[in-house]
Amino acid sequence: MTTPEAAFIANPVSGDAPLTVHFSNESQGEISDYHWDFGDGSTSHEPHVQHVFENDGMYTVTLVVSGPGGRDQTQTTVHVLNASEAVLPDLRSGAAQSTLLRILSQAGARAVLEAETPDLGLAEIRPFPFLAIVGQMEMRIALMLAMINPAVGGVLLIGPRGTGKTTAVRSIGGILPDVEVSDCEEGALPEDLKSENARYLYPDCWEKLQAGKPISHYEPVRLVELPLNARLEDVVGGINERVAVQQNKVRIERGILARADNNLLYIDEVNLLDDTIVDAILDAAAQGSYTVRRGAMSGTYRARFVLIGSMNPEEGRLRPQILDRFGLRVNVRGLTSIEERLEVYKRVRAYRTQPHAFIKQWELSTAETRDEVILARARLKETLLSDDAINVGLALVQKLDIDSHRAEYTMFEAARAYAAADNRTLATPQDIRAVAPLALRQRRSEFMNQFFENQAIEDEQIRRVMDEIS
């Protein structure tokens, strides 16, 4: 005869009161009698039993087994909780905790539920509210004009470190309406499929649209930041090396410029970026698209983004050719008012201490500003320049000896945006006066003026010598 050895496994049907538990007998040996005591006044003599614990609490469940070779018992504790505190209870008896069961329990649902959530190191991006920036009105006006009318050609922020340039750029997205984003691999939007060759240019999108499936959705405007170590291939795109190696196919991958379409592209420390990359970015921003050619393959991508750059003149100058390509230029200096600098400290401290609460304080004004931007964009389509505004602008450029024709274009487009933001459909000389410093500063070249003066003197000498000879 063998000595009885008591063991059981309890399988809970639910984790809260009333709790139904199925007790499965796992005892071994020669057994003639089973005695269950559930700790709530109930007993049973069945080998396998299902019991209901009506009330929440802690119950000690005991199984006693008897046979010709003797008797044995084992216990486990059942925690019955109310619905608000329900958890998966541990209902394994001591004798039933074999090596196999311990392995299974560690790999089962309990281990998943009881495991601590790993820290993935991910941070929630909550930018500083744009309207909470203290002072710096010229910088904020320039950014707003570029958001209302991207035709101004972007914004360049010039100033020392710590003056809020990057903070302002990263917060501007909060006042912008959502943009339409493609769901297709080709990146096509519904408007692109109106062309005659759409079914050949965008086969994936074409099939989805014909099947009645959506090919786009709306999402918040993203700020795409260009890293200083970016390569030209990263910026404009190139051959997908992974596809080339794994699938033996040649596929042109979109670059950062294409991914910034309908979004904001920010270049911090633009004066430290390679000139070749800057030229490619400025060309794409001016044309609204760019073409990538790799061997016999080529692809043309949209690049309709608002370009924003920042730089610290202490760290190097920007080439005049590149400087001229930025529409609006803002000289950003530190605040000089003691009251304003104190307010900066208070707001930054509040933001860093309780960012969610601080951002919530500015939610209403941010939403109102977003609505104003939407209305200004719609009004811009009807906004014109008065004859007086045109004459004042042209005379101003001429008297300042500015050669670049981008001067008038930027100034007039900024004036239209300024008027639209002011709920008007006609830009006046006052609008020209408001935006002229932003559009015209640093466009006048003393070097070029001196160069042409010297050339004029040389041309006169050539004509005089020719007269003497003839």
BATIVEX-132189 format. One line per 2 residues: number of its first residue (from 1); their letters; for each residue x, y, z of C-alpha. Coordinates in steps of 0.02 Angstrom, whole numbers, plus 50000, padded with zeros to 5 digits. Example, Ala and Ser with C-alpha at 12.3 -4.5 7.8 and 13.67 -1.06 7.14 Angstrom:
<atoms>
1> AS> 50615 49775 50390  50684 49947 50357
</atoms>
This chain:
<atoms>
1> MT> 50000 50000 50000  50058 50177 49963
3> TP> 50050 50326 50077  49924 50460 50020
5> EA> 49997 50628 49965  49874 50774 49958
7> AF> 49884 50902 49818  49761 51004 49717
9> IA> 49750 51147 49592  49617 51281 49603
11> NP> 49557 51364 49444  49461 51526 49476
13> VS> 49319 51569 49359  49324 51753 49410
15> GD> 49430 51865 49520  49296 51955 49619
17> AP> 49154 51909 49739  49056 51799 49721
19> LT> 49205 51694 49668  49180 51524 49589
21> VH> 49331 51408 49602  49351 51236 49527
23> FS> 49462 51127 49638  49549 50991 49539
25> NE> 49616 50848 49644  49799 50803 49606
27> SQ> 49828 50688 49756  49929 50529 49736
29> GE> 49932 50361 49825  49795 50244 49885
31> IS> 49653 50356 49946  49486 50304 50018
33> DY> 49417 50470 50083  49426 50655 50035
35> HW> 49381 50796 50153  49373 50976 50090
37> DF> 49359 51121 50212  49335 51287 50121
39> GD> 49357 51399 50273  49183 51475 50258
41> GS> 49090 51336 50352  49067 51228 50197
43> TS> 49140 51053 50172  49138 50918 50039
45> HE> 49194 50737 50016  49203 50733 49827
47> PH> 49373 50709 49740  49341 50859 49627
49> VQ> 49229 51000 49680  49172 51173 49625
51> HV> 49140 51298 49764  49068 51474 49768
53> FE> 49137 51601 49893  48994 51723 49916
55> ND> 49083 51861 50014  49250 51946 49996
57> GM> 49383 51900 50120  49527 51778 50151
59> YT> 49487 51592 50159  49602 51445 50202
61> VT> 49555 51295 50096  49611 51126 50168
63> LV> 49610 50956 50084  49632 50801 50194
65> VS> 49655 50632 50109  49650 50463 50200
67> GP> 49690 50285 50151  49757 50117 50215
69> GG> 49932 50190 50218  49888 50342 50324
71> RD> 49827 50521 50294  49896 50686 50226
73> QT> 49835 50863 50206  49879 51022 50112
75> QT> 49816 51201 50118  49809 51359 50015
77> TV> 49739 51532 50043  49603 51605 49934
79> HV> 49586 51796 49925  49412 51846 49872
81> LN> 49404 52032 49829  49264 52150 49783
83> AS> 49249 52203 49602  49350 52364 49625
85> EA> 49499 52270 49695  49487 52110 49593
87> VL> 49650 52024 49548  49694 51851 49489
89> PD> 49718 51752 49650  49854 51624 49680
91> LR> 49760 51463 49711  49896 51330 49700
93> SG> 49916 51217 49850  50088 51190 49923
95> AA> 50106 51009 49868  50046 51051 49693
97> QS> 50186 51177 49665  50299 51059 49570
99> TL> 50443 51120 49463  50335 51108 49308
101> LR> 50194 51207 49388  50313 51342 49447
103> IL> 50381 51360 49270  50205 51370 49199
105> SQ> 50148 51495 49329  50297 51606 49292
107> AG> 50258 51603 49106  50070 51616 49117
109> AR> 49944 51757 49131  49989 51790 49313
111> AV> 50170 51828 49268  50112 51950 49134
113> LE> 49991 52037 49251  50113 52046 49395
115> AE> 50264 52099 49291  50320 52278 49311
117> TP> 50299 52387 49158  50472 52412 49084
119> DL> 50538 52587 49066  50564 52609 48879
121> GL> 50640 52781 48901  50505 52862 48793
123> AE> 50455 53041 48832  50290 53123 48792
125> IR> 50319 53276 48685  50225 53424 48758
127> PF> 50292 53584 48679  50288 53749 48770
129> PF> 50130 53846 48718  50166 53969 48578
131> LA> 50059 54104 48657  50148 54084 48825
133> IV> 50312 54151 48752  50352 54318 48833
135> GQ> 50392 54466 48718  50485 54428 48556
137> ME> 50340 54501 48456  50438 54518 48294
139> MR> 50487 54334 48298  50310 54277 48334
141> IA> 50237 54390 48199  50360 54323 48070
143> LM> 50318 54143 48113  50131 54180 48106
145> LA> 50147 54262 47935  50240 54109 47869
147> MI> 50104 53995 47937  49965 54098 47856
149> NP> 50055 54120 47689  50195 53994 47654
151> AV> 50234 54095 47496  50337 54216 47600
153> GG> 50478 54089 47585  50512 54036 47764
155> VL> 50589 54120 47914  50768 54137 47975
157> LI> 50794 54172 48160  50962 54253 48199
159> GP> 51021 54279 48375  51121 54216 48524
161> RG> 51081 54053 48613  50949 54048 48749
163> TG> 50833 54178 48674  50687 54062 48636
165> KT> 50714 54029 48451  50698 53840 48457
167> TA> 50560 53848 48588  50456 53960 48475
169> VR> 50480 53848 48324  50436 53689 48417
171> SI> 50278 53768 48487  50210 53842 48325
173> GG> 50128 53677 48274  50000 53698 48414
175> IL> 49911 53840 48323  49905 53756 48153
177> PD> 49757 53658 48082  49771 53474 48038
179> VE> 49840 53425 47867  49791 53286 47747
181> VS> 49914 53140 47745  49920 52998 47619
183> DC> 49895 52817 47671  49976 52750 47512
185> EE> 50154 52693 47488  50172 52817 47344
187> GA> 50119 52960 47456  49981 53019 47338
189> LP> 49831 53122 47392  49658 53123 47313
191> ED> 49702 53280 47214  49849 53188 47134
193> LK> 49735 53053 47065  49641 53177 46957
195> SE> 49780 53177 46827  49765 53069 46670
197> NA> 49917 52961 46712  49871 52935 46894
199> RY> 49837 52749 46873  50014 52724 46809
201> LY> 50102 52845 46926  50013 52788 47085
203> PD> 49950 52609 47053  49929 52566 47237
205> CW> 49829 52723 47276  49729 52705 47116
207> EK> 49673 52529 47160  49623 52580 47336
209> LQ> 49524 52729 47274  49434 52627 47141
211> AG> 49390 52499 47275  49309 52637 47378
213> KP> 49443 52634 47513  49509 52796 47590
215> IS> 49684 52842 47537  49715 52984 47659
217> HY> 49677 53047 47833  49703 53206 47934
219> EP> 49830 53225 48071  49915 53368 48165
221> VR> 50056 53462 48079  50225 53386 48119
223> LV> 50388 53477 48149  50525 53387 48052
225> EL> 50695 53433 48122  50846 53410 48012
227> PL> 50997 53342 48108  51166 53421 48078
229> NA> 51242 53253 48031  51114 53222 47892
231> RL> 51183 53162 47726  51121 53220 47557
233> ED> 51047 53046 47531  50949 53066 47692
235> VV> 50882 53235 47640  50829 53207 47459
237> GG> 50816 53016 47461  50903 52878 47367
239> IN> 50906 52692 47334  50834 52587 47473
241> ER> 50984 52480 47520  50884 52355 47622
243> VA> 50767 52316 47477  50915 52307 47358
245> VQ> 51005 52179 47466  50859 52073 47525
247> QN> 50745 52076 47372  50871 52113 47234
249> KV> 50765 52261 47178  50803 52444 47151
251> RI> 50682 52560 47239  50703 52747 47268
253> ER> 50665 52793 47448  50588 52960 47493
255> GI> 50699 53079 47591  50669 53200 47734
257> LA> 50609 53335 47613  50468 53225 47547
259> RA> 50418 53172 47721  50408 53355 47772
261> DN> 50275 53388 47639  50129 53489 47712
263> NL> 50227 53504 47875  50363 53613 47951
265> LY> 50548 53586 47915  50663 53659 48047
267> ID> 50851 53677 48026  50938 53726 48187
269> EV> 51112 53800 48166  51084 53815 47979
271> NL> 51250 53907 47960  51341 53747 48013
273> LD> 51254 53636 47885  51342 53581 47727
275> DT> 51310 53705 47586  51261 53568 47463
277> IV> 51122 53509 47579  51063 53686 47612
279> DA> 51054 53722 47425  50950 53565 47396
281> IL> 50830 53612 47535  50808 53791 47475
283> DA> 50780 53736 47295  50646 53613 47350
285> AA> 50564 53743 47462  50558 53870 47320
287> QG> 50486 53750 47190  50373 53647 47303
289> SY> 50446 53486 47231  50612 53405 47185
291> TV> 50675 53263 47077  50790 53121 47128
293> RR> 50888 53030 46992  50986 52872 47024
295> GA> 51047 52793 46863  50902 52757 46748
297> MS> 50775 52784 46887  50702 52949 46943
299> GT> 50562 53010 47054  50484 53181 47081
301> YR> 50416 53216 47255  50313 53354 47332
303> AR> 50403 53465 47457  50273 53595 47507
305> FV> 50339 53635 47679  50366 53792 47780
307> LI> 50553 53813 47804  50618 53884 47967
309> GS> 50801 53906 48007  50896 53973 48157
311> MN> 51076 54019 48184  51195 54098 48308
313> PE> 51306 54223 48215  51445 54191 48343
315> EG> 51468 54018 48268  51489 54070 48087
317> RL> 51411 54168 47946  51286 54111 47816
319> RP> 51327 54126 47632  51240 54277 47552
321> QI> 51162 54164 47420  51083 54056 47553
323> LD> 51035 54204 47661  50940 54280 47515
325> RF> 50833 54124 47496  50750 54146 47666
327> GL> 50598 54258 47652  50588 54339 47823
329> RV> 50736 54373 47937  50717 54406 48122
331> NV> 50852 54472 48238  50814 54388 48405
333> RG> 50890 54471 48558  50868 54435 48742
335> LT> 50732 54532 48832  50792 54693 48913
337> SI> 50645 54724 49030  50668 54660 49208
339> EE> 50482 54625 49220  50482 54522 49061
341> RL> 50635 54421 49110  50554 54382 49279
343> EV> 50396 54327 49190  50500 54211 49080
345> YK> 50571 54130 49236  50399 54107 49314
347> RV> 50322 54030 49159  50467 53913 49124
349> RA> 50469 53855 49304  50280 53823 49300
351> YR> 50299 53727 49136  50440 53617 49201
353> TQ> 50355 53585 49368  50181 53544 49303
355> PH> 50184 53541 49112  50008 53471 49090
357> AF> 49929 53599 49205  50027 53741 49124
359> IK> 49980 53689 48948  49797 53673 48999
361> QW> 49797 53856 49053  49836 53905 48874
363> EL> 49722 53781 48785  49580 53904 48755
365> ST> 49687 54044 48685  49784 53917 48579
367> AE> 49621 53849 48505  49560 54026 48468
369> TR> 49723 54068 48380  49711 53908 48278
371> DE> 49538 53962 48218  49606 54134 48173
373> VI> 49745 54055 48069  49616 53949 47975
375> LA> 49510 54103 47938  49663 54205 47886
377> RA> 49718 54069 47765  49546 54069 47685
379> RL> 49541 54259 47678  49715 54266 47600
381> KE> 49645 54198 47436  49545 54358 47415
383> TL> 49673 54480 47486  49750 54602 47361
385> LS> 49881 54741 47365  49825 54920 47344
387> DD> 49912 55027 47213  49983 55137 47350
389> AI> 50056 54985 47439  50138 54925 47278
391> NV> 50212 55097 47240  50279 55118 47417
393> GL> 50357 54945 47414  50442 54967 47246
395> AL> 50509 55139 47293  50576 55070 47457
397> VQ> 50673 54929 47371  50743 55049 47242
399> KL> 50803 55178 47368  50888 55041 47472
401> DI> 50986 54982 47318  50928 54802 47339
403> DS> 50966 54693 47188  50872 54533 47231
405> HR> 50698 54523 47157  50649 54411 47301
407> AE> 50638 54569 47406  50477 54633 47328
409> YT> 50397 54462 47315  50428 54421 47497
411> MF> 50375 54593 47558  50214 54595 47458
413> EA> 50165 54417 47509  50202 54456 47692
415> AR> 50096 54615 47678  49950 54512 47609
417> AY> 49965 54390 47754  49974 54534 47878
419> AA> 49813 54609 47808  49725 54440 47806
421> AD> 49771 54412 47988  49695 54582 48026
423> NR> 49529 54530 47946  49555 54636 47790
425> TL> 49560 54593 47604  49661 54743 47547
427> AT> 49842 54772 47598  49890 54955 47622
429> PQ> 50055 55050 47641  50038 55024 47829
431> DI> 50052 54837 47801  50208 54867 47695
433> RA> 50280 54970 47837  50245 54832 47963
435> VA> 50331 54692 47865  50469 54786 47772
437> PL> 50604 54764 47905  50571 54576 47909
439> AL> 50578 54557 47720  50717 54679 47674
441> RQ> 50847 54673 47811  51016 54598 47762
443> RR> 50971 54599 47577  51072 54753 47538
445> SE> 51251 54709 47490  51382 54844 47511
447> FM> 51505 54730 47422  51395 54716 47267
449> NQ> 51359 54902 47266  51545 54939 47272
451> FF> 51576 54804 47142  51454 54881 47018
453> EN> 51520 55057 47052  51695 54997 47012
455> QA> 51631 54911 46855  51544 55070 46801
457> IE> 51708 55166 46819  51799 55033 46719
459> DE> 51665 55035 46582  51681 55223 46570
461> QI> 51870 55208 46550  51845 55080 46410
463> RR> 51726 55197 46317  51845 55345 46337
465> VM> 51992 55247 46268  51884 55188 46122
467> DE> 51837 55369 46085  52021 55420 46086
469> IS> 52068 55279 45968  51929 55314 45845
</atoms>
